[in-house]
Amino acid sequence: MHWVFDILGATDSCQYGFGVEPITSKPGYREDCTFHETPIRFHNYINGEDILRLRKDAAFKGGLRGVMIIRDPFEMVASAYCYHHRGAELGTGLAPANITEIGPEEGVPIMAGTMLQVVRRMTSAYAVAKPEVLAVRFEKLTKSSQDFDNTVREILTFLFRNEITEKQTLQILNATAVEGVNRGLQGFSELPGANQGYNHTNDEEDMAVARKALHLIPDNILAEYQQHRKFLGYGS
């Protein structure tokens, strides 16, 4: 979306809270949406209550159009373990301080507890998203380069309808291609300063090991994860 808004010439945006990078390059600094009125808004921790509030606020301003990403909660747990186990974002409170020394048999259940609030927010947002908010599946974005491009076009059609030209759409598809994980190119997320320079792509072998430890999640927490997966369309 950073590429999209820059290409379309957007000059103003805001974020809810200050824990994320601006969604536009201009003005180039963080603006808190609580105090800064602008149509382009980015929420890194969206939940159902937030969408309902945005829907109500936007009712008198031309309506709400948004996009959110959902992902298999089990994959989120495995990914979170691998990410922090290799030392990313230590000291932020997102994982135990000694997570790099904890094996998957102990670490995956720990991260399941930590990630539960994130999954709850995602599920509650998904429950009230339609019709103003498009829910895009992470798995589709990462399946193949063609699926990535198709998803970007789907997002553009949903957000902008006939407000942008085909030429602009092709410009955006060409620019955002670097974000497709299957192309091996360098996008915004890997540039110096973006997300503190952390690489968010895990090694597939590490992920496979983490997945094998998912059954060790305590029964009560595991049951809730299964409920979330079923509601989101990932489990039976």
N, C-alpha and C positions, 0 to 999 in steps of 0.2 A: 504493500500500500504506500510505502514511502516513495518508491519509484513512480507509482501511479499519480500521486498528487503532485510530485515535482514536475512530471511531464505535462500535466494539465495546467501547470502554472499557479498552483495554490500557494498563497503567501501567509496563511494563518491557520493555526490549529492549537489544540490543547490536549492535555492528558489529565486523567483522574489520578491524583497523587503524583509524586515526583520520582518514582522508581523506574521509569522507562525513558527511552530516548524519544525526542520529538518525532511525530509522524510525518512532518514536512521539514525540508531543509531551511525554509524561511519561516519565521524570522531567525531560526537557528538556536533558540533557547526554549527551555521548558516553560509552559504556561499551564497553570492549574485551572481545570474546567470549572471549579467551584467559583472562581473569581473572574474568569475570562470567557466572555460570550463569543463563540465562534461555531459555525456549522460542523466543522471537521473535528471530531472528538475521538480519542483513543482511550480505551479502558482495558488494562492488562489483567484485571481480576474480576471480570463481569459476572454477575449472578442474576437470578430471576428478578429480584427486587429492583436492581439497577435498570434492567430493561423496561420494567413496568413504569418506573419513574421517568426514564427517557421518553418512553411512548407518550406519557401524559404531558411532559414538558414540550414535546415536539408537535403536539396536536394543533397548536396555534401558530406554528412556524413552518407550515408546509409539510409536516409529517416526518416520520423517521425511516431511514433506510440504513441498514447496517449489515455487517458480516461477522461471524464468529467461527472459531475452529473447534471441533470436537475430536476426541481420540479415544481409542480403547483404554479404559482405566487401568487394565493390567499392564499394558504397554507403557503407560505413564509411570507406573511404579518401577518397572524394570529399568526404564530410561533414567528416572531420577536417581536410582541407586548407582547405575553405571557412571552417570555424569558426576555425582558428588564423590564417588569412590575414587575416581581418578584425580580428585583435588580441585574441581571447579567450584568457585564461590564458597570457599571455606570461610567460616566466621560470620556468615550471614544469618544463621539460625535456621536455614532451610534443611540442615542435616546435622547429626551429631558432630562435634569437633573432631572426633577420632574416626570418622567414617572411612577414611582411606585405609585404616587398619582392620576394618570389619568385613568379614567374608559375606558372601551372598546369603548363606543360610540364616545369619542373624541380621544382616543389613537390609535385605529385601522386606522382611516383616516390619522393621523399624520404619523404612521409607513408606510402607503402606499406611502406617498410622499418620505419618507426616503429610502425605499427599491426600488424605481423605477429605480435608476441607476444600482443597482445590477441586477435587472430583465432585463434591457436593455443589460447589458454585457452578461448575460447568453443566451439571445435570439440571439444576434449577433454571439456568439461563436457557438451555435447550427446550425446556418444558414450555416456556412462554415466548420463544423466539418468533414463531410465525405470526403474521405474514410479513412483518417489517424487517426481520433479521434472517439472513440466509445462513444456515449452518453447513459449513464445509468440513468434510472429513479429512483429517490429517493423512490418513492412509491413501486417499486419492491423490493428494498433492505430491506424495512421495513414491507412488507406484511406478511411474515412468515419466519421461520428459513430455510425452504427448498428453498424458493425463494431467500433468502440471499445467500445460498450456491451455487445455480444455477447461480446467478449473478456474484459471485466471480469467478466461473469456466469460465463463459463467458468472463470476463475481462482477465483472465490468457491466455485463448486461443487466444484472440485478440492481446494481447501485446506480448506474447512469442511464439505463434504458436507451432512448434515442438522443440523449443529450451530448454524446460524443460521436465523432465520425469514425468510420472504418479505418481511416488513415491513423487517427490517434490510437485506436485499438491495436493496430499492428505495431505502432511505435512502442506501446506499453508491453506487448507480448515480446518484442525483441529485447527490451531493456530488462524485463523481469526474468528472462530465460536464465540469467546467471544465478537466480535463487533456487532453481530446480536442483535438488541434491543429486540427481542422476547424471548431471552434466559435468560435475567436477570443477565448476567455475567458481570464481570468488564474487560473492554478493555482499550486500550491505552488512549482513550478520557477521561476516568474517573480516571486515575492514577494521583498521586500527581505531579504537575508541568505541566501536559499536558493541554494546553488551559487554563492556570491559574487555573485549577481545577474546571472549570464551568461545570455544568450538562446541556447538550444540549437537554435533553428529557423533553418535556412539559407534564403537566397533561392534559389528554384528556378532562376533564370537562372544564378546562380553555380554551382549544382550541375551544370547541363547542360554548362557550360564545363569543369568539373573532370572530368566523365565522359569527355569527348572526349580527355583526356590519359591515361586509364587504360592505353591500349595502349603507352605509353612506359615503363611499369614494366619493369625489367630482366627478361629472359627467365626466369632461374632463380626469381626471386621471383614473377613472373607465373604460372609453372607451379604453384607451391605454392598461390597464391590460387585457381587453378582447381580444384585438388584439394579445398580447403576448401569452395568453393562447391558442388561436386558432392555432397560428403558431407552438406552441410546442406540440400540440395534446391534449390539456386539455379542450378545449371548442369548441362549434359549431359556 
